[in-house]
């Protein structure tokens, strides 16, 4: 049950001063200076995985990062290439095993596109052998994460990648 207080039931001790009352009692020179904070950058991520449940799980992890503004999905390598040709992404999360073009080949093709030469491509896959990881690195992935994804190391990875994106963005801005 929600209880509403009527003006008559409020005691004078609970009176909250209005802004006009405060400004008459406190001089402007005594007010703390509030630094304007720049808005967080908004990065666009693409999740490439043929498993809708894993897409949702990964999207949930990514959505916890305030810097990630848009999350798109592709369910195949072909679909990922189409999407990356139509839209620029700042981060790509790629499964290795998919029908059609696998994640390794998709990663190699993305790296051929000048727009994706330096974009972080993170392989997120159930393949756990060192050979699979080496194959991902050779294909051009930035890093390799095995499923099931461990949340704490994944958050640390995301923090590093987002910090690197921000650093690169500042470098580009300082060139102008």
N, C-alpha and C positions, 0 to 999 in steps of 0.2 A: 504494500500500500504506500502511495506517495503522499507525504504530508506537506501541505502548503502553508506557509506562514502568512497570516494577514498582517498588514501594517500595524494594526492595533496590538498584535501579540508580540511584536518585537520590542525588546527592551532597548533603552538608550545606550547600554554598554556595547551592543552589537552594531552600533551605527558605523558604517564604513564611509569615510570622507570621500566626497566627490572631487574630481580633478580640479574644479574651480576653487574648492576649499584648500586643497593642497598647495596650489600655485600661489595663493595669497599668504600662506604660512611659510613657504620655503622659497628663498630667493633663487633665481636661475643659476647663480654662481655656485650654489650648493648642490645642484642636481648632478648626479653622476653622468658623465659623458658615455653614451652608449655607442660602441663602435658598430658601424654598419658591416654586416657580414655579407660576403659575396654568396650568391646562390650556389648550391652544389652543382657540379657539372652533371649533365644528363647523358648517359651513354646508352647506346642501342646494342642489345645482345641478340644473337641468333643461337637457338638450340637445335641441333641436327641429330635426331634420334628417331627410330621407327617405333619406339615404345611410348605410347601416349602417357602411361603412368609415370615413366621416368621423366618425360618432358615436364609434367606437372610438378614432380618432386624437385627437379632442378630449378624450375621457374620459381618455386616457393623459396628456395635458398637464395636465388638471385634477387628476388623481390625484397629481401631483408636489407639489401644494400641501397641506401638512399641515392647513390650516384647512378644507379641503373634505372633509366626512365622507361625504356621500351624493351619488351622481350617478345621476339618472334620465334616461330617454329617452322622447321622443315622436317619431313619424315623420310627423306631420301637424299642421296648425294645430288641427284639431278635437280630436285626441288631446291636444295641449298644453293646450287650454282645459279639457278633462275633468280632466287631471292637476292643473292649478293650482286647480281648484275643490275637489279632494279633498285637496290637500296644499299647504302653504305652502313656497315656494322662496325662497332668498335671492339667487340668481343665475340668470339665464336666458340661454342662448345659442341664437339663432334664425337659421335659414336664411331667406332671402327667397323663394327659389323652391321651392315645394312643391306637390304636387297638392292640390286642394281649396282650402281657405283658405290663401292665401300668408302669408309671414312678416310682411308689412306690416299686413295686416288682423288677423292674430293679435295682433300687438303693440298695435294700436289697441284691440282688445277687452280685452286684459289691462289696459291703462291705465284702462279704464272701471271695473274692479274696484278698490274702495278698498284691498284688500289688496296690490295691485300698483302703486299710484301711484308709489312711490319705489323699487321693486325694480330693480336694474340689469338691463336687457335689452340684450344685446350682439348686434347683427346680425353674423353670420359668413356671408358669401356670396361667390359667384363674380362677382357683378355689380360692376363696377368704375367705372362712370361717376359723375361728381359728382351727376347727377340722381338716380341710384339711392340714393346716400348721403343726399341731401336728403330723398328720399321716406322713408327709414328714420328720419331725425330727426323729420320731421313726424309719422310714425306713433307716435313716442314712444320710439324706441330711445335708449339711453344713449350708445352709441357704435357705430361701424361698422368691421368688420374684413373685409378681402378675403381670399379664398382664392387661392392656398395661404397658409396662416397662417405668418407668419414667427415663429419661436419666441421670439427675444429680445424683440421688441416686445410679443408676446403675454404673456410672463411679466411684463413691466413693467406692462402693462394690468391683469393679474390682481392684481398686488401693490397697485396703486392702488385697485382696486375692493374688495379684501379689507380694506385699511386704512380705506377709507371706511365699509365695513360695521361694522368694529370701533368706529370713532369714533361712528357713529350709535347703536350698541348701548350704548356708555358714556353717551352723552347721555340715552338713554331711562332707563337705570338711575339716573342722577343726578337725574332728575325725580321719583323715588319716594322 
